[in-house]
Amino acid sequence: MKAKRKAAGSKRGATDTVSAALRDTARYLYRNIGEDTEYVKRLGGRRVRVIHGDTDRETRLRLVQAFAPRSNERPEWAATDKEVDVLISTDVLSEGQNLQDCAYLVNYDLHWNPTRMIQRAGRIDRIGSPHKRVFLRTIFPADRLDAMLRLEERLGGGFGIG
């Protein structure tokens, strides 16, 4: 699974976010990453959580604080068992979310609205980030699937890749 390879590429101590447009996709990713105990062991025991539209407001706030504790008034959670290392989310994490503790963003899908991709990156690439560089990755569909859907062609103009 490509998302597993992307998550494995980041360093221990740096947080990752994996973004998906759909709740079912986020749940699928969590089942295949966060609930795969052997894989989590290979990642050094990283704490993986999922957040989507069905996540209640209180839990959502707690997960955001655990994922980016320094940026969300919980610096004492950093580098403890309360900190979340990998947060799989839908775009429920929208404007105003301070996630600049994060150094890696993996876009699991190509959102139909290219502005959403820019907004996802903007949640981690902010003033106050402890990171000199942030890393953005996008998983493109397999060539065969892209040939059927023509996603890159249809979205290419919006991303400047067409």
Phi, psi and chi 1 to 4 in degrees:
 res  aa     phi    psi   chi1   chi2   chi3   chi4
   1 MET       -  126.5  167.2 -179.7 -118.6      -
   2 LYS   -60.3  -38.6  -73.4 -177.2 -178.0 -179.8
   3 ALA   -61.8  -34.6      -      -      -      -
   4 LYS   -65.6  -42.5  -78.3 -174.3  175.4 -179.8
   5 ARG   -64.3  -39.1  -71.9 -167.9  -57.1  -86.5
   6 LYS   -67.1  -43.1  -61.4  -69.5 -176.4 -173.4
   7 ALA   -65.9  -34.9      -      -      -      -
   8 ALA   -71.3  -18.9      -      -      -      -
   9 GLY   -77.3  -13.6      -      -      -      -
  10 SER   -88.0  162.9   64.1      -      -      -
  11 LYS   -88.1  147.2  -60.5  174.5 -171.2  160.8
  12 ARG   -60.0  135.9  177.9   77.6  176.0  126.6
  13 GLY    98.0  -16.7      -      -      -      -
  14 ALA  -103.3  137.5      -      -      -      -
  15 THR   -90.6  153.4   57.4      -      -      -
  16 ASP  -123.3  148.9  -59.4   -8.7      -      -
  17 THR  -124.8  137.4 -175.8      -      -      -
  18 VAL  -114.4  118.4  179.3      -      -      -
  19 SER  -104.4  140.2  -67.6      -      -      -
  20 ALA  -137.1  147.0      -      -      -      -
  21 ALA   -74.6  -33.6      -      -      -      -
  22 LEU  -110.8  143.4  -57.0  173.4      -      -
  23 ARG   -57.9  -43.8  177.1 -179.5   45.9 -128.1
  24 ASP   -62.2  -35.8  -72.0  -17.5      -      -
  25 THR   -66.9  -43.5  -56.1      -      -      -
  26 ALA   -61.3  -42.2      -      -      -      -
  27 ARG   -63.7  -42.3  -72.9  177.7  177.4  156.5
  28 TYR   -59.1  -46.5  164.6   81.5      -      -
  29 LEU   -62.0  -42.2  -70.2  169.7      -      -
  30 TYR   -62.9  -43.8 -177.7   71.4      -      -
  31 ARG   -60.3  -38.0  -79.9 -168.3  -50.3  -86.4
  32 ASN   -90.4  -10.9  -74.6  -83.0      -      -
  33 ILE  -116.4  -62.5  -64.1  173.1      -      -
  34 GLY   -69.2  -30.9      -      -      -      -
  35 GLU   -95.5    0.0  -67.5  179.8   -8.2      -
  36 ASP   -88.6   91.8 -177.3  -19.8      -      -
  37 THR   -61.6  -35.7   55.2      -      -      -
  38 GLU   -64.5  -43.0  -72.3  -57.9  -47.4      -
  39 TYR   -65.6  -43.7 -179.5   69.4      -      -
  40 VAL   -60.2  -38.1  170.0      -      -      -
  41 LYS   -61.3  -43.2  -80.6 -177.2 -164.2  174.0
  42 ARG   -64.3  -25.8  -73.4 -162.4  -44.2  -96.2
  43 LEU   -84.0    4.9  -73.7  178.4      -      -
  44 GLY    84.4   24.6      -      -      -      -
  45 GLY    77.1   25.9      -      -      -      -
  46 ARG   -60.3  142.2  -60.1 -172.8   73.9 -168.8
  47 ARG   -88.2  120.4  -70.1  165.7  -62.2  -81.4
  48 VAL  -115.2  132.8 -179.2      -      -      -
  49 ARG  -135.4  164.1  -59.5  -67.2 -180.0  -92.1
  50 VAL  -127.5  145.7   64.8      -      -      -
  51 ILE  -139.9  135.0 -174.4  171.3      -      -
  52 HIS  -154.2 -173.8   47.4   68.5      -      -
  53 GLY   -60.1  -24.4      -      -      -      -
  54 ASP   -84.3   -6.4  -72.2  -13.3      -      -
  55 THR   -74.6  125.0  -53.2      -      -      -
  56 ASP   -65.7  158.6   66.5   79.6      -      -
  57 ARG   -57.3  -43.7 -168.4  172.9 -156.0 -173.8
  58 GLU   -64.5  -44.4 -169.9  173.0  -47.7      -
  59 THR   -65.3  -40.7  -58.0      -      -      -
  60 ARG   -58.2  -46.8 -167.5  179.1  -52.6  170.3
  61 LEU   -61.0  -45.7  173.7   63.2      -      -
  62 ARG   -62.7  -40.8 -175.5  178.8   44.3   76.2
  63 LEU   -67.2  -40.3  -74.8  171.5      -      -
  64 VAL   -63.8  -43.4  167.9      -      -      -
  65 GLN   -63.7  -38.7  -71.1  173.6  -31.2      -
  66 ALA   -71.7  -31.9      -      -      -      -
  67 PHE   -78.1  -38.8  178.7   68.0      -      -
  68 ALA  -130.9   66.6      -      -      -      -
  69 PRO   -63.5  -37.6   20.5  -29.0      -      -
  70 ARG   -66.1  -35.0  -68.5  173.9 -166.6   87.2
  71 SER   -84.3  -10.0  -57.4      -      -      -
  72 ASN  -128.5   38.8  -70.2  -77.0      -      -
  73 GLU    59.9   31.7  -58.2  175.4    8.3      -
  74 ARG  -134.7   48.5  -69.0  -77.5 -171.1 -114.2
  75 PRO   -59.6  -24.8   21.7  -30.9      -      -
  76 GLU   -68.3  -16.0   68.9  -82.9    8.2      -
  77 TRP   -81.4  -19.1  -70.2    6.0      -      -
  78 ALA   -60.5  137.1      -      -      -      -
  79 ALA    59.8   27.9      -      -      -      -
  80 THR  -120.7  178.2   71.0      -      -      -
  81 ASP   -67.7  -12.0  -74.3  -15.2      -      -
  82 LYS   -79.9  -21.1  -71.1 -173.0  177.0 -172.8
  83 GLU   -75.4  137.4 -172.8  172.6   25.7      -
  84 VAL   -95.9  129.9  170.9      -      -      -
  85 ASP   -88.7  -38.9  -59.9  -56.5      -      -
  86 VAL  -128.6  123.3  178.1      -      -      -
  87 LEU  -116.3  116.0 -175.0   61.3      -      -
  88 ILE   -93.1  126.1  -60.6  168.0      -      -
  89 SER  -145.2  158.6   73.5      -      -      -
  90 THR   -91.7 -172.6   61.9      -      -      -
  91 ASP   -76.7   16.1  -73.1  -32.2      -      -
  92 VAL   -61.0  -27.2   70.6      -      -      -
  93 LEU   -82.7   89.3  -67.0 -178.6      -      -
  94 SER  -107.4 -158.2   59.9      -      -      -
  95 GLU   -47.5  143.8  -64.3  176.6   31.1      -
  96 GLY    86.9   -3.3      -      -      -      -
  97 GLN   -83.9  128.3  -63.9  -66.2  -31.3      -
  98 ASN   -96.5  103.0  -65.9  -42.8      -      -
  99 LEU  -121.1   23.3  -56.7  177.4      -      -
 100 GLN   -70.0   -3.1   62.1  -97.6   36.4      -
 101 ASP   -66.2  -21.9  -66.8   20.3      -      -
 102 CYS   -79.3  140.4  180.0      -      -      -
 103 ALA  -110.8  -16.8      -      -      -      -
 104 TYR  -129.9  132.2  -62.1   86.2      -      -
 105 LEU  -125.4  125.5  167.4   64.5      -      -
 106 VAL  -112.9  118.5  177.3      -      -      -
 107 ASN   -89.1  110.1  -69.9  -62.0      -      -
 108 TYR   -73.8  -22.5 -174.3   74.3      -      -
 109 ASP  -138.0  169.0   52.6   16.4      -      -
 110 LEU   -97.5  110.8  -69.2  172.0      -      -
 111 HIS   -68.4  145.2 -161.8  -76.9      -      -
 112 TRP   -66.0  -21.3   64.4  -89.5      -      -
 113 ASN  -108.7  105.8 -179.4   -9.3      -      -
 114 PRO   -55.8  -26.3  -23.0   32.2      -      -
 115 THR   -61.4  -33.9  -57.0      -      -      -
 116 ARG   -61.9  -36.5  -70.5  -72.3  178.1   97.7
 117 MET   -65.2  -40.9  -55.0  -72.5  -79.0      -
 118 ILE   -66.7  -41.1  -65.1  164.9      -      -
 119 GLN   -63.6  -39.6  -71.5  171.5  -19.2      -
 120 ARG   -58.0  -47.3  -72.4  175.0 -179.7  175.8
 121 ALA   -63.8  -36.9      -      -      -      -
 122 GLY   -65.9  -19.3      -      -      -      -
 123 ARG   -73.4  -22.9  -68.6 -179.4 -160.4  122.6
 124 ILE  -109.7  -28.4   68.7  167.0      -      -
 125 ASP   -92.3   81.1 -171.0   12.0      -      -
 126 ARG  -132.4  161.0  -67.3 -177.7  174.5 -142.5
 127 ILE   -61.7  136.9  -66.5  172.3      -      -
 128 GLY    98.1   -2.3      -      -      -      -
 129 SER   -68.0  136.9  170.8      -      -      -
 130 PRO   -77.0   -3.8   27.6  -33.3      -      -
 131 HIS   -99.9  134.1  -50.1  -71.8      -      -
 132 LYS   -68.3  -33.4  -69.9 -179.5 -178.0  177.7
 133 ARG  -136.5  147.5  -65.5  175.6   22.1  179.9
 134 VAL  -115.4  155.0  -65.4      -      -      -
 135 PHE  -119.6  127.1  -60.4   88.0      -      -
 136 LEU  -116.7  130.5  -49.9  173.0      -      -
 137 ARG  -131.0  144.5  -58.2  -73.4 -175.1 -104.9
 138 THR  -126.9  132.9  -60.7      -      -      -
 139 ILE   -94.1  113.1  -62.2  173.8      -      -
 140 PHE   -86.6  154.1  -71.7   91.1      -      -
 141 PRO   -65.2  155.2   16.9  -22.8      -      -
 142 ALA   -56.5  149.4      -      -      -      -
 143 ASP   -52.2  -42.0  -69.5  -20.9      -      -
 144 ARG   -64.0  -43.5 -170.8  167.1  147.5 -120.3
 145 LEU   -67.5  -41.9 -179.8   60.1      -      -
 146 ASP   -62.8  -36.2 -174.5   56.7      -      -
 147 ALA   -61.7  -37.6      -      -      -      -
 148 MET   -72.6  -45.0  -70.7 -176.5  -22.6      -
 149 LEU   -90.6  -23.5  -60.1  176.2      -      -
 150 ARG    55.4   38.2  -62.4 -178.8    7.2 -107.8
 151 LEU   -62.0  -49.2  -74.5  174.8      -      -
 152 GLU   -60.9  -40.0  -72.5 -175.8   59.5      -
 153 GLU   -65.6  -45.6  175.2 -173.8  -32.5      -
 154 ARG   -69.8  -35.0  -68.9  176.7   12.9 -154.4
 155 LEU   -96.0  -13.3  -65.5  174.0      -      -
 156 GLY   -52.0  -40.5      -      -      -      -
 157 GLY   -61.0  -37.6      -      -      -      -
 158 GLY   -72.7  -25.6      -      -      -      -
 159 PHE   -98.9   -7.8  -69.7  113.3      -      -
 160 GLY    73.3   24.5      -      -      -      -
 161 ILE  -111.9   -2.7   60.2  173.8      -      -
 162 GLY   -85.0      -      -      -      -      -
